[in-house]
C-alpha cells in the first residue's frame, strides 16, 4: 500500500470542492421542490396564452441566476 503525500493546500481545495458540490446538489433539489405544481387545466391555459417554446425560437433571452 502506498501513502500519498497531500499538501495542506491541496487537501483544503479538495474539501472545498466537495462541499461546494454537495451544496449545489442540495440547492438544485430545493429549487425543484419550490416549483409549484400546475394542474392540467392550468397548463392548458398557459399553453393557450403563451404557446410552445417553438414560438420563441428566434427570441433572445437573458439568463439570470436565481
C-alpha positions as CSV (number, residue, x, y, z in Angstrom):
1,X,0.0,0.0,0.0
2,X,1.4,3.4,-1.0
3,X,0.9,6.5,1.1
4,X,0.2,9.6,-1.0
5,X,1.6,12.9,0.3
6,X,-1.0,15.6,0.2
7,X,-0.2,19.2,1.0
8,X,-2.4,21.2,3.3
9,X,-3.4,23.5,0.4
10,X,-4.4,20.5,-1.9
11,X,-6.4,19.0,0.9
12,X,-8.2,22.3,1.5
13,X,-9.0,22.7,-2.2
14,X,-10.3,19.1,-2.3
15,X,-12.5,19.5,0.7
16,X,-13.8,22.9,-0.5
17,X,-14.7,21.4,-3.9
18,X,-16.6,18.6,-2.3
19,X,-18.5,20.9,0.0
20,X,-19.4,23.2,-2.9
21,X,-20.6,20.2,-5.0
22,X,-22.8,19.0,-2.1
23,X,-24.3,22.4,-1.5
24,X,-25.0,22.8,-5.2
25,X,-26.8,19.5,-5.3
26,X,-28.9,20.5,-2.3
27,X,-29.7,23.9,-3.8
28,X,-30.8,22.3,-7.1
29,X,-33.1,19.9,-5.2
30,X,-34.5,22.8,-3.2
31,X,-35.2,24.8,-6.3
32,X,-37.1,21.9,-7.8
33,X,-39.2,21.5,-4.6
34,X,-40.1,25.1,-4.7
35,X,-41.6,25.0,-8.2
36,X,-45.3,25.0,-7.7
37,X,-47.5,22.1,-9.0
38,X,-49.5,23.1,-12.1
39,X,-52.8,21.3,-12.7
40,X,-53.6,20.0,-16.2
41,X,-56.2,22.7,-16.8
42,X,-53.9,25.5,-15.7
43,X,-51.2,24.1,-18.0
44,X,-53.6,24.1,-21.0
45,X,-54.4,27.8,-20.2
46,X,-50.7,28.7,-20.1
47,X,-50.2,26.9,-23.5
48,X,-53.1,28.9,-25.0
49,X,-51.7,32.2,-23.7
50,X,-48.1,31.7,-24.5
51,X,-47.8,28.9,-27.0
52,X,-45.0,26.4,-27.2
53,X,-41.2,27.0,-26.9
54,X,-41.0,26.8,-30.7
55,X,-42.9,30.1,-30.8
56,X,-39.9,31.8,-29.0
57,X,-37.2,30.0,-31.0
58,X,-35.8,33.2,-32.6
59,X,-36.1,35.3,-29.5
60,X,-33.1,36.3,-27.4
61,X,-33.3,35.7,-23.7
62,X,-31.1,36.8,-20.8
63,X,-30.1,34.0,-18.4
64,X,-30.5,35.0,-14.8
65,X,-29.2,33.1,-11.8
66,X,-31.8,32.6,-9.0
